[in-house]
């Protein structure tokens, strides 16, 4: 079955009333999930398993609530559509956060590492255990990648500490470059700026890391 555009409002924006209802429903869903996570954590404590369990909470996509004219998770290469929550609680760990770029591909190697299991040779990603011990730990290749497909055109993006670069059909169907330190809402596309030509080329080279 062919995939369909999952945006709720195609060719038009939501009315103010629809927007309020969408946002209300999104936060209601978030509150519901929060309550279920609480039930799981409560059960671990009640059963005496809290100090022998690694808990991972994550999302597999972001979500547009009207940003960029989108009301969905579909086909987005923007920050709001690809950035996800990731919380890892380990026995004896303390609350801390890191600004390093990591990927969901890193979860398998991380869990294998934390459980003392060997990592299969053909698994991509790397263990986040060093960042769990020290959120400022040295972190080479500080990039995260995203891939999506829309109307038979491949979309790819790379996020570094400073920039997000995204392109469709290797740039033939459009490209975006945003300076996340100066433009966190991604309002100014710098992809065609001659002053950023070198940055664009460097980030295009990074996209070649995607299999």
C-alpha angles and dihedrals in degrees: 000000000000117000117249130212104269096202109124095215113042118187092359140058125246118267116246089257093050091047092053091049092049093050091045091051092048093053091043089056090048091051091049092052090047090056092050092050087052090054091052093048091046091052092050090053094044092051094047093246100114095096093049101045134086110214120201123187119185145144126227096218144007124241137231116225095185097312111138088005092290130127102185147052093252127126096339125156094173122108093252091055099044107032111094139184116259122181123171120188117190127183108271093010124135130223112270140133137217133211093208119120112247135168137222086243085072094066098080095051089044095053092044089052094047091049094047093244126142116257115236111245094233096054117109123216132053137252117273091202093108090057091047088057095041120009089199094053118137108275116187121201092025096194139119126202134208131191132188139161126223127171090348091303119121115228120199132179138182125200121201127176090274110019143044116203121184133173139179121219090358090306097308091107096040142300137218133201121184130181100222094192093058101025110033092164091055097233100144118059109208097181094108095041108117089212088063098045093107092049091050092051092048092051092046087057090053090055088065087074089073108096 
